[in-house]
């Protein structure tokens, strides 16, 4: 996993925690920390979380390490 993917994963987790707080407690942590939903810094954080989610779509379709190992040990059937 690249550094960019790790950063994206961290931002996605932050977004998931924020959505959980909104869903369970009607509390928007990002908005409360950065001056409301309309504040520039909050919008930047929301945007970065959204971009991180798009970057993490690549992880969804990446082959797992176990599958790669299995393919490497399986005889070539060409």
LUMDO-227603 format. One record per atom (N, C-alpha, C): residue number from 1; residue in three letters; chain; atom name; x, y, z. Coordinates in steps of 0.1 Angstrom, whole numbers, plus 5000, padded with zeros to 4 digits. Layout:
BEGIN
nr=NUM, rest=ALA, kette=A, atom=CA, u=X, v=Y, w=Z
...
This chain:
BEGIN
nr=1, rest=UNK, kette=A, atom=N, u=5009, v=4988, w=5000
nr=1, rest=UNK, kette=A, atom=CA, u=5000, v=5000, w=5000
nr=1, rest=UNK, kette=A, atom=C, u=5009, v=5012, w=5000
nr=2, rest=UNK, kette=A, atom=N, u=5006, v=5021, w=4991
nr=2, rest=UNK, kette=A, atom=CA, u=5015, v=5033, w=4990
nr=2, rest=UNK, kette=A, atom=C, u=5011, v=5043, w=5001
nr=3, rest=UNK, kette=A, atom=N, u=5020, v=5053, w=5002
nr=3, rest=UNK, kette=A, atom=CA, u=5018, v=5064, w=5012
nr=3, rest=UNK, kette=A, atom=C, u=5005, v=5071, w=5010
nr=4, rest=UNK, kette=A, atom=N, u=5002, v=5074, w=4997
nr=4, rest=UNK, kette=A, atom=CA, u=4990, v=5081, w=4993
nr=4, rest=UNK, kette=A, atom=C, u=4978, v=5073, w=4997
nr=5, rest=UNK, kette=A, atom=N, u=4978, v=5060, w=4995
nr=5, rest=UNK, kette=A, atom=CA, u=4967, v=5052, w=4998
nr=5, rest=UNK, kette=A, atom=C, u=4965, v=5051, w=5014
nr=6, rest=UNK, kette=A, atom=N, u=4976, v=5051, w=5021
nr=6, rest=UNK, kette=A, atom=CA, u=4975, v=5051, w=5036
nr=6, rest=UNK, kette=A, atom=C, u=4968, v=5064, w=5041
nr=7, rest=UNK, kette=A, atom=N, u=4973, v=5075, w=5035
nr=7, rest=UNK, kette=A, atom=CA, u=4967, v=5088, w=5039
nr=7, rest=UNK, kette=A, atom=C, u=4952, v=5089, w=5035
nr=8, rest=UNK, kette=A, atom=N, u=4949, v=5084, w=5023
nr=8, rest=UNK, kette=A, atom=CA, u=4935, v=5083, w=5019
nr=8, rest=UNK, kette=A, atom=C, u=4927, v=5074, w=5028
nr=9, rest=UNK, kette=A, atom=N, u=4932, v=5063, w=5032
nr=9, rest=UNK, kette=A, atom=CA, u=4925, v=5054, w=5042
nr=9, rest=UNK, kette=A, atom=C, u=4923, v=5061, w=5055
nr=10, rest=UNK, kette=A, atom=N, u=4932, v=5068, w=5060
nr=10, rest=UNK, kette=A, atom=CA, u=4931, v=5076, w=5073
nr=10, rest=UNK, kette=A, atom=C, u=4920, v=5086, w=5071
nr=11, rest=UNK, kette=A, atom=N, u=4920, v=5094, w=5060
nr=11, rest=UNK, kette=A, atom=CA, u=4909, v=5104, w=5058
nr=11, rest=UNK, kette=A, atom=C, u=4896, v=5097, w=5057
nr=12, rest=UNK, kette=A, atom=N, u=4895, v=5086, w=5050
nr=12, rest=UNK, kette=A, atom=CA, u=4882, v=5079, w=5049
nr=12, rest=UNK, kette=A, atom=C, u=4877, v=5074, w=5062
nr=13, rest=UNK, kette=A, atom=N, u=4886, v=5069, w=5071
nr=13, rest=UNK, kette=A, atom=CA, u=4882, v=5065, w=5084
nr=13, rest=UNK, kette=A, atom=C, u=4877, v=5077, w=5092
nr=14, rest=UNK, kette=A, atom=N, u=4884, v=5089, w=5091
nr=14, rest=UNK, kette=A, atom=CA, u=4879, v=5101, w=5098
nr=14, rest=UNK, kette=A, atom=C, u=4865, v=5104, w=5093
nr=15, rest=UNK, kette=A, atom=N, u=4863, v=5103, w=5080
nr=15, rest=UNK, kette=A, atom=CA, u=4850, v=5106, w=5074
nr=15, rest=UNK, kette=A, atom=C, u=4839, v=5096, w=5079
nr=16, rest=UNK, kette=A, atom=N, u=4843, v=5084, w=5080
nr=16, rest=UNK, kette=A, atom=CA, u=4833, v=5074, w=5085
nr=16, rest=UNK, kette=A, atom=C, u=4830, v=5076, w=5100
nr=17, rest=UNK, kette=A, atom=N, u=4839, v=5080, w=5108
nr=17, rest=UNK, kette=A, atom=CA, u=4837, v=5083, w=5122
nr=17, rest=UNK, kette=A, atom=C, u=4828, v=5096, w=5123
nr=18, rest=UNK, kette=A, atom=N, u=4830, v=5106, w=5115
nr=18, rest=UNK, kette=A, atom=CA, u=4822, v=5118, w=5115
nr=18, rest=UNK, kette=A, atom=C, u=4808, v=5114, w=5111
nr=19, rest=UNK, kette=A, atom=N, u=4806, v=5106, w=5100
nr=19, rest=UNK, kette=A, atom=CA, u=4792, v=5102, w=5096
nr=19, rest=UNK, kette=A, atom=C, u=4786, v=5094, w=5107
nr=20, rest=UNK, kette=A, atom=N, u=4793, v=5085, w=5114
nr=20, rest=UNK, kette=A, atom=CA, u=4787, v=5078, w=5125
nr=20, rest=UNK, kette=A, atom=C, u=4782, v=5087, w=5136
nr=21, rest=UNK, kette=A, atom=N, u=4790, v=5097, w=5139
nr=21, rest=UNK, kette=A, atom=CA, u=4786, v=5107, w=5150
nr=21, rest=UNK, kette=A, atom=C, u=4774, v=5115, w=5145
nr=22, rest=UNK, kette=A, atom=N, u=4773, v=5118, w=5132
nr=22, rest=UNK, kette=A, atom=CA, u=4761, v=5125, w=5127
nr=22, rest=UNK, kette=A, atom=C, u=4749, v=5116, w=5128
nr=23, rest=UNK, kette=A, atom=N, u=4751, v=5103, w=5124
nr=23, rest=UNK, kette=A, atom=CA, u=4740, v=5094, w=5124
nr=23, rest=UNK, kette=A, atom=C, u=4735, v=5091, w=5138
nr=24, rest=UNK, kette=A, atom=N, u=4744, v=5088, w=5147
nr=24, rest=UNK, kette=A, atom=CA, u=4740, v=5084, w=5161
nr=24, rest=UNK, kette=A, atom=C, u=4736, v=5095, w=5170
nr=25, rest=UNK, kette=A, atom=N, u=4744, v=5106, w=5169
nr=25, rest=UNK, kette=A, atom=CA, u=4742, v=5117, w=5179
nr=25, rest=UNK, kette=A, atom=C, u=4739, v=5131, w=5173
nr=26, rest=UNK, kette=A, atom=N, u=4737, v=5132, w=5160
nr=26, rest=UNK, kette=A, atom=CA, u=4735, v=5144, w=5153
nr=26, rest=UNK, kette=A, atom=C, u=4745, v=5155, w=5156
nr=27, rest=UNK, kette=A, atom=N, u=4758, v=5150, w=5157
nr=27, rest=UNK, kette=A, atom=CA, u=4769, v=5159, w=5160
nr=27, rest=UNK, kette=A, atom=C, u=4780, v=5158, w=5149
nr=28, rest=UNK, kette=A, atom=N, u=4782, v=5169, w=5142
nr=28, rest=UNK, kette=A, atom=CA, u=4792, v=5170, w=5131
nr=28, rest=UNK, kette=A, atom=C, u=4805, v=5174, w=5137
nr=29, rest=UNK, kette=A, atom=N, u=4814, v=5165, w=5139
nr=29, rest=UNK, kette=A, atom=CA, u=4827, v=5168, w=5146
nr=29, rest=UNK, kette=A, atom=C, u=4835, v=5178, w=5137
nr=30, rest=UNK, kette=A, atom=N, u=4836, v=5176, w=5124
nr=30, rest=UNK, kette=A, atom=CA, u=4844, v=5184, w=5115
nr=30, rest=UNK, kette=A, atom=C, u=4838, v=5198, w=5116
nr=31, rest=UNK, kette=A, atom=N, u=4825, v=5200, w=5115
nr=31, rest=UNK, kette=A, atom=CA, u=4819, v=5213, w=5115
nr=31, rest=UNK, kette=A, atom=C, u=4822, v=5220, w=5129
nr=32, rest=UNK, kette=A, atom=N, u=4821, v=5213, w=5140
nr=32, rest=UNK, kette=A, atom=CA, u=4823, v=5219, w=5153
nr=32, rest=UNK, kette=A, atom=C, u=4838, v=5223, w=5155
nr=33, rest=UNK, kette=A, atom=N, u=4847, v=5215, w=5149
nr=33, rest=UNK, kette=A, atom=CA, u=4861, v=5218, w=5150
nr=33, rest=UNK, kette=A, atom=C, u=4866, v=5230, w=5142
nr=34, rest=UNK, kette=A, atom=N, u=4860, v=5231, w=5130
nr=34, rest=UNK, kette=A, atom=CA, u=4865, v=5241, w=5120
nr=34, rest=UNK, kette=A, atom=C, u=4855, v=5252, w=5117
nr=35, rest=UNK, kette=A, atom=N, u=4845, v=5255, w=5125
nr=35, rest=UNK, kette=A, atom=CA, u=4837, v=5267, w=5123
nr=35, rest=UNK, kette=A, atom=C, u=4824, v=5265, w=5116
nr=36, rest=UNK, kette=A, atom=N, u=4818, v=5254, w=5115
nr=36, rest=UNK, kette=A, atom=CA, u=4805, v=5252, w=5109
nr=36, rest=UNK, kette=A, atom=C, u=4807, v=5245, w=5095
nr=37, rest=UNK, kette=A, atom=N, u=4796, v=5240, w=5090
nr=37, rest=UNK, kette=A, atom=CA, u=4796, v=5233, w=5077
nr=37, rest=UNK, kette=A, atom=C, u=4800, v=5242, w=5065
nr=38, rest=UNK, kette=A, atom=N, u=4797, v=5255, w=5066
nr=38, rest=UNK, kette=A, atom=CA, u=4800, v=5264, w=5055
nr=38, rest=UNK, kette=A, atom=C, u=4814, v=5270, w=5056
nr=39, rest=UNK, kette=A, atom=N, u=4821, v=5268, w=5066
nr=39, rest=UNK, kette=A, atom=CA, u=4834, v=5274, w=5068
nr=39, rest=UNK, kette=A, atom=C, u=4844, v=5268, w=5058
nr=40, rest=UNK, kette=A, atom=N, u=4853, v=5276, w=5053
nr=40, rest=UNK, kette=A, atom=CA, u=4862, v=5271, w=5042
nr=40, rest=UNK, kette=A, atom=C, u=4870, v=5259, w=5047
nr=41, rest=UNK, kette=A, atom=N, u=4875, v=5259, w=5059
nr=41, rest=UNK, kette=A, atom=CA, u=4883, v=5248, w=5064
nr=41, rest=UNK, kette=A, atom=C, u=4875, v=5235, w=5065
nr=42, rest=UNK, kette=A, atom=N, u=4863, v=5236, w=5069
nr=42, rest=UNK, kette=A, atom=CA, u=4854, v=5224, w=5069
nr=42, rest=UNK, kette=A, atom=C, u=4852, v=5219, w=5055
nr=43, rest=UNK, kette=A, atom=N, u=4849, v=5228, w=5046
nr=43, rest=UNK, kette=A, atom=CA, u=4847, v=5224, w=5032
nr=43, rest=UNK, kette=A, atom=C, u=4859, v=5217, w=5026
nr=44, rest=UNK, kette=A, atom=N, u=4871, v=5222, w=5030
nr=44, rest=UNK, kette=A, atom=CA, u=4883, v=5216, w=5025
nr=44, rest=UNK, kette=A, atom=C, u=4884, v=5201, w=5031
nr=45, rest=UNK, kette=A, atom=N, u=4881, v=5200, w=5044
nr=45, rest=UNK, kette=A, atom=CA, u=4882, v=5187, w=5050
nr=45, rest=UNK, kette=A, atom=C, u=4872, v=5177, w=5043
nr=46, rest=UNK, kette=A, atom=N, u=4860, v=5182, w=5041
nr=46, rest=UNK, kette=A, atom=CA, u=4849, v=5174, w=5035
nr=46, rest=UNK, kette=A, atom=C, u=4854, v=5170, w=5021
nr=47, rest=UNK, kette=A, atom=N, u=4860, v=5179, w=5014
nr=47, rest=UNK, kette=A, atom=CA, u=4865, v=5176, w=5000
nr=47, rest=UNK, kette=A, atom=C, u=4876, v=5166, w=5000
nr=48, rest=UNK, kette=A, atom=N, u=4885, v=5167, w=5010
nr=48, rest=UNK, kette=A, atom=CA, u=4896, v=5158, w=5011
nr=48, rest=UNK, kette=A, atom=C, u=4891, v=5144, w=5014
nr=49, rest=UNK, kette=A, atom=N, u=4881, v=5143, w=5023
nr=49, rest=UNK, kette=A, atom=CA, u=4876, v=5130, w=5026
nr=49, rest=UNK, kette=A, atom=C, u=4869, v=5124, w=5014
nr=50, rest=UNK, kette=A, atom=N, u=4862, v=5132, w=5006
nr=50, rest=UNK, kette=A, atom=CA, u=4856, v=5127, w=4994
nr=50, rest=UNK, kette=A, atom=C, u=4866, v=5122, w=4984
nr=51, rest=UNK, kette=A, atom=N, u=4877, v=5129, w=4982
nr=51, rest=UNK, kette=A, atom=CA, u=4888, v=5125, w=4973
nr=51, rest=UNK, kette=A, atom=C, u=4894, v=5112, w=4978
nr=52, rest=UNK, kette=A, atom=N, u=4896, v=5111, w=4991
nr=52, rest=UNK, kette=A, atom=CA, u=4901, v=5099, w=4997
nr=52, rest=UNK, kette=A, atom=C, u=4893, v=5087, w=4994
nr=53, rest=UNK, kette=A, atom=N, u=4880, v=5089, w=4995
nr=53, rest=UNK, kette=A, atom=CA, u=4871, v=5078, w=4992
nr=53, rest=UNK, kette=A, atom=C, u=4872, v=5073, w=4977
nr=54, rest=UNK, kette=A, atom=N, u=4874, v=5083, w=4968
nr=54, rest=UNK, kette=A, atom=CA, u=4876, v=5079, w=4954
nr=54, rest=UNK, kette=A, atom=C, u=4890, v=5072, w=4952
nr=55, rest=UNK, kette=A, atom=N, u=4900, v=5076, w=4959
nr=55, rest=UNK, kette=A, atom=CA, u=4913, v=5070, w=4958
nr=55, rest=UNK, kette=A, atom=C, u=4912, v=5055, w=4964
nr=56, rest=UNK, kette=A, atom=N, u=4904, v=5054, w=4974
nr=56, rest=UNK, kette=A, atom=CA, u=4903, v=5040, w=4980
nr=56, rest=UNK, kette=A, atom=C, u=4894, v=5031, w=4972
nr=57, rest=UNK, kette=A, atom=N, u=4887, v=5036, w=4962
nr=57, rest=UNK, kette=A, atom=CA, u=4880, v=5027, w=4953
nr=57, rest=UNK, kette=A, atom=C, u=4890, v=5017, w=4946
nr=58, rest=UNK, kette=A, atom=N, u=4903, v=5022, w=4944
nr=58, rest=UNK, kette=A, atom=CA, u=4913, v=5014, w=4938
nr=58, rest=UNK, kette=A, atom=C, u=4917, v=5002, w=4947
nr=59, rest=UNK, kette=A, atom=N, u=4916, v=5004, w=4960
nr=59, rest=UNK, kette=A, atom=CA, u=4919, v=4993, w=4969
nr=59, rest=UNK, kette=A, atom=C, u=4908, v=4982, w=4968
nr=60, rest=UNK, kette=A, atom=N, u=4896, v=4986, w=4965
nr=60, rest=UNK, kette=A, atom=CA, u=4885, v=4977, w=4964
nr=60, rest=UNK, kette=A, atom=C, u=4888, v=4967, w=4953
nr=61, rest=UNK, kette=A, atom=N, u=4893, v=4971, w=4942
nr=61, rest=UNK, kette=A, atom=CA, u=4895, v=4963, w=4930
nr=61, rest=UNK, kette=A, atom=C, u=4910, v=4957, w=4929
nr=62, rest=UNK, kette=A, atom=N, u=4918, v=4961, w=4939
nr=62, rest=UNK, kette=A, atom=CA, u=4932, v=4955, w=4938
nr=62, rest=UNK, kette=A, atom=C, u=4932, v=4941, w=4943
nr=63, rest=UNK, kette=A, atom=N, u=4940, v=4932, w=4937
nr=63, rest=UNK, kette=A, atom=CA, u=4940, v=4918, w=4941
nr=63, rest=UNK, kette=A, atom=C, u=4947, v=4917, w=4955
nr=64, rest=UNK, kette=A, atom=N, u=4942, v=4908, w=4963
nr=64, rest=UNK, kette=A, atom=CA, u=4947, v=4907, w=4976
nr=64, rest=UNK, kette=A, atom=C, u=4961, v=4900, w=4976
nr=65, rest=UNK, kette=A, atom=N, u=4969, v=4901, w=4986
nr=65, rest=UNK, kette=A, atom=CA, u=4982, v=4895, w=4987
nr=65, rest=UNK, kette=A, atom=C, u=4981, v=4880, w=4986
nr=66, rest=UNK, kette=A, atom=N, u=4971, v=4874, w=4993
nr=66, rest=UNK, kette=A, atom=CA, u=4969, v=4860, w=4993
nr=66, rest=UNK, kette=A, atom=C, u=4966, v=4855, w=4978
nr=67, rest=UNK, kette=A, atom=N, u=4958, v=4862, w=4971
nr=67, rest=UNK, kette=A, atom=CA, u=4956, v=4858, w=4957
nr=67, rest=UNK, kette=A, atom=C, u=4968, v=4859, w=4948
nr=68, rest=UNK, kette=A, atom=N, u=4976, v=4869, w=4951
nr=68, rest=UNK, kette=A, atom=CA, u=4989, v=4871, w=4943
nr=68, rest=UNK, kette=A, atom=C, u=4998, v=4860, w=4946
nr=69, rest=UNK, kette=A, atom=N, u=4999, v=4856, w=4959
nr=69, rest=UNK, kette=A, atom=CA, u=5008, v=4845, w=4963
nr=69, rest=UNK, kette=A, atom=C, u=5003, v=4832, w=4957
nr=70, rest=UNK, kette=A, atom=N, u=4990, v=4829, w=4957
nr=70, rest=UNK, kette=A, atom=CA, u=4985, v=4817, w=4951
nr=70, rest=UNK, kette=A, atom=C, u=4987, v=4817, w=4936
nr=71, rest=UNK, kette=A, atom=N, u=4986, v=4828, w=4929
nr=71, rest=UNK, kette=A, atom=CA, u=4989, v=4828, w=4915
nr=71, rest=UNK, kette=A, atom=C, u=5003, v=4826, w=4912
nr=72, rest=UNK, kette=A, atom=N, u=5012, v=4830, w=4921
nr=72, rest=UNK, kette=A, atom=CA, u=5026, v=4828, w=4919
nr=72, rest=UNK, kette=A, atom=C, u=5031, v=4814, w=4921
nr=73, rest=UNK, kette=A, atom=N, u=5024, v=4806, w=4929
nr=73, rest=UNK, kette=A, atom=CA, u=5028, v=4792, w=4931
nr=73, rest=UNK, kette=A, atom=C, u=5021, v=4783, w=4922
nr=74, rest=UNK, kette=A, atom=N, u=5010, v=4787, w=4916
nr=74, rest=UNK, kette=A, atom=CA, u=5002, v=4778, w=4908
nr=74, rest=UNK, kette=A, atom=C, u=5010, v=4776, w=4894
nr=75, rest=UNK, kette=A, atom=N, u=5010, v=4764, w=4889
nr=75, rest=UNK, kette=A, atom=CA, u=5017, v=4761, w=4877
nr=75, rest=UNK, kette=A, atom=C, u=5010, v=4768, w=4865
nr=76, rest=UNK, kette=A, atom=N, u=5018, v=4773, w=4856
nr=76, rest=UNK, kette=A, atom=CA, u=5013, v=4780, w=4844
nr=76, rest=UNK, kette=A, atom=C, u=5006, v=4770, w=4835
nr=77, rest=UNK, kette=A, atom=N, u=4993, v=4773, w=4832
nr=77, rest=UNK, kette=A, atom=CA, u=4985, v=4764, w=4823
nr=77, rest=UNK, kette=A, atom=C, u=4983, v=4770, w=4810
nr=78, rest=UNK, kette=A, atom=N, u=4993, v=4776, w=4804
nr=78, rest=UNK, kette=A, atom=CA, u=4991, v=4782, w=4791
nr=78, rest=UNK, kette=A, atom=C, u=4993, v=4772, w=4780
